Amino acid sequence: MHFDAVFWGAIVSVAIAVVIFVFLAFKVVKLMNEDAARHKAGGEQS
């Protein structure tokens, strides 16, 4: 296989997409855990 700029660009793009996806997944899990803890502590005033 010939490793040219298009190949490396695709690999880098996929790697960046995976990093962003993992980062967002951790942020969502963190927010869900904080929300669950808030509900256990007495709930939100609305």
RAZI-V321097 format. One record per residue. OMEGA is omega in degrees with one decimal (none if undefined). BURIAL is b if it has 16 or more other ideal C-beta (glycine too) atoms within 10 Angstrom, else e. Layout:
OMEGA,BURIAL
OMEGA,BURIAL
//
This chain:
-179.5,e
-177.8,e
-179.5,e
-175.7,e
-179.5,e
178.3,e
-178.4,e
176.5,e
178.4,e
179.3,e
-180.0,e
179.3,e
178.6,e
180.0,e
179.3,e
179.3,e
179.6,e
179.5,e
179.7,e
-179.9,e
179.9,e
178.8,e
-179.7,e
178.8,e
178.2,e
178.4,e
-179.7,e
179.3,e
179.4,e
179.6,e
178.4,e
179.0,e
177.6,e
179.5,e
178.6,e
179.2,e
178.6,e
179.2,e
178.9,e
-176.0,e
176.1,e
176.6,e
-179.2,e
177.5,e
178.7,e
none,e
//
